[in-house]
Amino acid sequence: MFGNLGNMMDMFGKMKDIQARMQEAQQSLSTLTETGESGAGMVRATVNGLKQVIKLEIDPDMVKSIGTSNDDREMLQDLVVAAINKAMETMEPKIREHLRKSTEGLLPNIPGMDLGNMMP
């Protein structure tokens, strides 16, 4: 009768460990960074593992050449969006690998289980 209670207590203890490790992994995601470029490097966006844009660089020569036309502004906007999207795309595998390493040995290896979905 008490044997099952002991197993449940062990399970709760493991759940607390898992929760703590996941929280640590999530907090450390801010240290991961990835940079995406567009316009042959004229626009560079850097994102972190929390999927936040932390830096945006636009080549000064590009800024000088941008006129006041809608086409020029739209081109710059498109380049900024493209650089951010590229950085986000390349960040995804880094996040998954980081979470896999951070929780290694805590959870059974369940094919198809993606811990990346557990993070905001």
Salt bridges, closest charged atoms under 4 A:
GLU34 OE1 - LYS94 NZ 2.97
GLU37 OE2 - ARG44 NH1 2.45
GLU57 OE2 - ARG44 NE 3.46
GLU92 OE2 - LYS51 NZ 2.76
GLU92 OE1 - ARG96 NH1 3.86
GLU97 OE2 - ARG100 NH2 2.55
GLU97 OE2 - LYS101 NZ 3.89
GLU104 OE2 - ARG100 NH1 2.83
